[in-house]
């Protein structure tokens, strides 16, 4: 999905993705399980985990809009995560150790399917 354009409310590669749309799409494709469609609801499912216990597939949350859990991505390993960042952007992989993401990290959740 890297390179697919960002679209507010987007839920597919053809329409584009917002952050929670990308997460819901990826989890459904991988497991045939539907996840909630907003970051607020996603931040309440599964089990809260500490950042040093992250495993690929865990959800990582950030404060990018002045409130907790306003952005979500999927952890890939080695401090990298995939996400649909913002209007005008595309789905990309970023490093969680980057200054921007470190200051905005809100926590992580492990979803059990």
C-alpha positions as CSV (number, residue, x, y, z in Angstrom):
1,X,0.0,0.0,0.0
2,X,3.0,2.3,0.1
3,X,2.5,5.2,-2.2
4,X,-1.4,5.0,-2.2
5,X,-2.7,8.6,-1.8
6,X,-4.1,10.0,1.4
7,X,-7.9,10.6,1.4
8,X,-9.9,11.7,4.4
9,X,-12.4,8.8,5.1
10,X,-10.6,6.6,2.5
11,X,-10.8,2.9,2.9
12,X,-9.3,1.3,-0.2
13,X,-6.3,1.6,-2.6
14,X,-8.6,3.0,-5.3
15,X,-10.2,5.7,-3.1
16,X,-7.1,6.3,-1.0
17,X,-6.6,5.9,2.7
18,X,-6.8,7.8,5.9
19,X,-4.8,6.4,8.8
20,X,-7.6,4.3,10.4
21,X,-8.8,3.2,6.9
22,X,-5.4,1.8,6.1
23,X,-5.3,-0.1,9.4
24,X,-8.8,-1.5,8.9
25,X,-8.1,-2.5,5.3
26,X,-4.8,-4.2,6.2
27,X,-6.2,-6.2,9.1
28,X,-9.2,-7.3,7.0
29,X,-7.0,-8.4,4.2
30,X,-4.7,-10.3,6.5
31,X,-7.3,-11.9,8.8
32,X,-10.8,-11.4,7.4
33,X,-11.6,-9.6,10.7
34,X,-13.1,-6.1,10.7
35,X,-11.7,-3.5,13.1
36,X,-13.3,-0.3,14.2
37,X,-13.0,2.5,11.7
38,X,-11.8,5.4,13.9
39,X,-8.6,5.9,15.8
40,X,-10.6,6.6,19.0
41,X,-12.2,3.1,18.8
42,X,-9.0,1.4,17.7
43,X,-7.2,2.8,20.7
44,X,-9.6,0.9,23.0
45,X,-9.3,-2.6,21.5
46,X,-6.8,-5.3,22.2
47,X,-4.2,-5.0,24.9
48,X,-2.1,-2.0,25.8
49,X,1.6,-2.7,25.4
50,X,4.8,-0.9,26.3
51,X,6.8,0.5,23.4
52,X,9.8,-1.8,24.1
53,X,7.5,-4.8,23.7
54,X,6.3,-3.9,20.2
55,X,5.9,-6.6,17.6
56,X,5.1,-6.4,13.9
57,X,1.3,-5.9,13.5
58,X,0.8,-3.9,16.7
59,X,-1.0,-0.6,16.4
60,X,0.9,2.5,17.3
61,X,-0.9,5.8,18.2
62,X,0.2,9.4,18.0
63,X,-1.1,12.8,19.0
64,X,-0.9,14.7,15.7
65,X,-3.9,17.0,16.1
66,X,-3.8,18.2,19.6
67,X,-5.6,15.2,21.2
68,X,-4.6,11.7,22.2
69,X,-4.7,8.9,19.6
70,X,-5.5,11.2,16.7
71,X,-3.2,9.1,14.4
72,X,-2.6,5.4,14.0
73,X,-0.2,3.2,12.1
74,X,0.9,-0.4,12.0
75,X,4.3,-1.3,13.5
76,X,6.6,-3.2,11.1
77,X,9.6,-3.9,13.3
78,X,12.9,-2.1,13.8
79,X,11.1,1.0,15.0
80,X,9.4,1.4,11.6
81,X,5.7,1.8,11.0
82,X,3.4,2.2,8.0
83,X,0.7,4.9,8.0
84,X,-1.4,7.3,5.9
85,X,0.0,10.6,7.2
86,X,-1.9,13.6,6.0
87,X,-3.8,15.4,3.3
88,X,-1.7,15.7,0.1
89,X,0.6,12.8,1.2
90,X,0.7,9.1,0.5
91,X,1.0,5.9,2.5
92,X,4.6,5.6,3.7
93,X,6.9,4.0,6.2
94,X,8.5,6.2,8.9
95,X,10.9,5.6,11.8
96,X,9.3,6.0,15.2
97,X,12.7,7.3,16.5
98,X,12.3,10.4,14.4
99,X,12.0,13.6,16.5
100,X,8.4,14.3,15.2
101,X,7.1,10.9,16.1
102,X,8.9,10.5,19.4
103,X,7.4,13.6,20.8
104,X,3.9,12.6,19.7
105,X,3.9,8.9,20.6
106,X,0.7,8.0,22.7
107,X,1.0,4.3,23.0
108,X,0.5,1.0,21.4
109,X,-2.1,-1.9,21.3
110,X,-1.9,-5.5,20.4
111,X,-5.0,-6.8,18.6
112,X,-5.8,-10.5,19.1
113,X,-7.9,-12.0,16.3
